[in-house]
């Protein structure tokens, strides 16, 4: 189990929440026609797809942030064991 500081924990949770929000909004834009009632079908599909892709991009950034924190904390744990 890695130990995160409070700012690292808040940043990690906020990143996960934003990934969920971006993907959910993209799905809503694509599948719920009343979400943007005046928007043309093709524009809605393009916009929703871009928002979903951006959500996955944010997901990769959160994943790399988590791995960076995990690597940093594993060095600290190894130093404490020696």
BELCOR-V177274 format. One record per helix or strand of 3 or more residues. SS is the DSSP state (hx for helix, st for strand). FROM is the first residue (numbers start at 1). TO is the last residue. Records with the same first field share a line. If there is no record, write none. Layout:
SS = FROM-TO / FROM-TO
This chain:
hx = 6-31 / 41-81
